[in-house]
Amino acid sequence: MPWNHYDIKPDFTITLSNKKKIYWEHLGKLGNRSYEKDWEERLTLYKKEKLLENLVTTDERRGIDDKKIEQIILDIACDGLKSDVTDNLYLKHHYYLS
């Protein structure tokens, strides 16, 4: 199914060498009610389309570090997604950018 079938557009769509698609959403305005409402609607669509295993979320509430961004990209490229959050507060694959 082509991505444009969905009503959501991630910040980044990454196609791995094994053809698996990873969708990266940067949650840059957490704390803003309107933004969070929009995110909840997009998250509902990700769930409906069964894409949560392929969804990576990030935020910069702890700051931004270039090396951390490189590590996230490496995790994505190696199909080895992790999470900085153990309680799944956001999603299974959530990273802070520092």
N, C-alpha and C positions, 0 to 999 in steps of 0.2 A: 504494500500500500504506500503510495507516495506521501511524503510528509505534508504536503499542502492539503491533504484531505482533512487534517485536523485544524481546529480553530485556535491553536496556540502556536506561537513562534518562539522557540528558545533563544537565549542569547547566542549560543553556539551549538552547532550540530557537527559532530565529529564521526566520521566513518572510519572504523578500524580496518586493518588489512583483512580480517575475517568477515568483512561486510557488516558487522554489528554496528549499529548507530548508537552514539552516546549523546544525550541532550544535556547541556550545561545551562543551568539557570543561576544567574548571580542575583541574590536577593539583597539588592543595594539600598532599599528603603524600608527595611524592617522597622516597625514603630510608627509608620505612617498608615493610618487606618484604610485609606482608599487603596494604597498599594497592596496592603495585606489582603484586602477583600479580593482584588484582582488576582493575587497569587493563589488564594484559595480556590478561585474559579478555574485557574489554569491547572492547579494540582488535581482537581476533580477530573479534568479531561485526561491528564496523564494516567490517573487511576483507571478511568473508563477504557482507555486504549491499552491498558496493561503494559505501561512503559516505565513503571517505577524502578525496575531493576537496571534500566538504562539511563536513569536520571541522576545527575550530579547537581547539588546545590552548593553555593558558596555565599559567604558574607564577610564583610570587612569590619565587623564591630570590634574586633581585637586588633585592628590595624592591617597593614598590607606589607608583605615581604616577598620580594621577587623569587627567592629560593623556594618558598612555600608554593608559589604559583607553578614554578618549574616541577616540583614534586607532584602536584596535582595532575599536571599534563603528563608526566611520566606514568603515574598510576592509570590514567585513562589509556595512554598508548599501549601499555603492557596488559590491558584488560585486568588490572588488579585494583579495582576500586575499594576504598576503605571509607572510614568516617572518623571525624574528630569528635563526634558526639556519640556517646555510648547508649544513651537512652532513647535514640530515634526521635529526639525533640522535633527535628525537621523531617528528615528522611533517612533512609539507610545509608546513603552516600552524601553526607554533608561535611564540608570542609570550611574551616576558618582560613582566611588568607594570610594569617601570620602564625 
